[in-house]
Amino acid sequence: MKKYIVDKNLAARKLERMALEIAERNTDAEHIVLAGIRESGSIMAAALMPMLQKVFVGKIDIVKVLLDKKMPETVTIEPLADFTGKVVIIVDDVANSGKTMTYAIKPFLDFFPKKIQTLVLVERTHKAFPISADYVGLSLATTLQEHIFVETEGAEIMGAYLL
C-alpha cells in the first residue's frame, strides 16, 4: 500500500512555488540551465521549465545529467554545452544522503558557472554529504528504513509516496 505524501496537484503547486523562488533569487541572471538528474529529475526539469518561463525573463535550457546513483564515478551531461557564466540548477526528485547531488555537480565545475544551485521535490534529513537543496518542495524527517519514491507517468509527476 502506497502512503502518498505529495499528490499530483500538490507537486505542481510546489514546482510553481519553486519557479517563483528561482526567479526571485536570480534576478541578475541572464541564462539558467535546468540540469535534471536521470529520468525523474529530467521530468521535473521539463515540468518546471514552462512555469519558470512565465516569471524569468532570461534564457532557459534543459540538460540531462547521467550517472549511476549507487556508483557515480562517471557523470555525463547531455547535451554538453558551455556553462560559463550561467546559473546551473541541479534538479532531482528526492535528496537522501546528498551523494547523488554532490557527484552531479562535478562536471559543471570544469566550467565557470555564475552559480550552482540545487532543487528537489522531497528532501530527507539523513545527510552523509554536505549538500542541502536550495529549493525544496517538501522536507521530511524519515527513518533510515523508510524510502521515498517520486512516481512519474510519461512526462507527468504523479506524486511522491513513502514506503
N, C-alpha and C positions, 0 to 999 in steps of 0.2 A: 504494500500500500504506500503510495507516494504522499508525503506530507509537504504540500506546497507552501513556500514562504513568500513567493512572488508569483503572481499570475500574469497573463499576457498584458492586461491593461496597466497594471502597476509597473511592469517592466518598461512599457512605452513611456509612462509618466516619469520614471526615473531617468531614462535616456534624455527626455526633453529637458529635465532639470539640469542634467549634466552638460547638455549642449549650451544652455544659458551660462552655466558656470565657466565653461571653456571660453566662450566669447568674452565674458567679463574679465577673466584673468589674462587674456591675451589680446587686449585692445591695441597693443603696439605691434602685433604680428601681422605680416603680410601673407604668410603661407603656413598652413597647418597640414601635417601629414598624419592620418589615422593609420596606425600600424596594428592590424588585427593579428593576434596570435592564433595560428592554425584555424580550424573550422569555426568554432564558436566565437572567437574573438573577431574573426573576419565578418561573420554575420552581424555581430554587434556594431562593428565599424560601419558596415553598409547601412544599417538601420539608423545609426547616429548621423550619418552624413547629411541627409536632407533636412534634418532638424537643425543641424549646425549651419547649413547654408542659409536658413531663414534669419539667423541672428549674427552671423560673422560675414564681414564684407570682403575678406581676402580670399585667396585661392585655397581649395581643399583637395587633397589627393588621398587615395587609399592604397596601402601596400599590405602584403601578407607576410607575416613572419613565420617561417617554417622551422620547427625544431621538435625533437623527441622530448616530451616533458619529463620523462624518467632519466634520460641520459642526454642532456642538452649540450654536448660538446660542440656540435656543428649547428650553426644557426645561419639560415639564408633568408634573404629578403627578395620578394618578387612583386613587381619588377624593381630591380636595383636602380637607384637614382642617386643624385647628389642631394644630400640632406643638409648641406651647409647653409646656415642662416635661417633654417626653418624650425618651426615648433613641431616636434615629433611627440605624438601621444600614443603610447603603447596600450592597446585595448585587449583585455582578456575577460573571460566570463567570471571566473572565481579566483580570488587570491587566497592561497592556502599558506604555504611557508614563505613565499616570496622568491623561491628558487627560479621558477619559470620567468618571471619578470626580470630578475637580475640578468639571466642569460640572454633574454630578448633584447636588452639594452645594448649588449656587447657590439654588434655590427654597426650600430649608429655612431659609436664612439670613433670609428675610422673617419668620420666626417666632423664637421664643427657645427652641430645644430645650435640654434639660438637657445632652445630649451628642450628637455626631455621630460615628459610628464606621463603619468600612468592613470588608467581608468579601468574599473571593474564593476560589474553588476553587483556582485556579492563579495565582501571581504570578510574572511575569518580572522580570528585573533591569534592564531598559532603561527608566529613568525620565527623562522630559523635564519632568514637573510634580512638585511637591513632595508627592506622595501616597504613603504607604506603608500597606498594608492592616493593620488592627488584628487581623483574624482571617484566617489563611491556611491553606488545605488543603495546598498543596504549593508551595514556592518553587523555581524552576527557572532556571538560567542557560542562555540560548539565544543563538544568533547573531541578528543583525538580520534575516537572510533566513528564519529559521525562524518558523513560526506555530503557535499552539496553538489548538485548537478544542475546545469542550465540546459533546459530542453529546447531544441530548435526543430522547426519543421520547414524545410526548404530555406527560404530567406527570412523567416519569421522567428522571433523569440517567443516561445510559448509560455515560459515561466521558469522558475527555479524551485527545486524541491530538496528536502533533507532526507537522507537515508541513513 
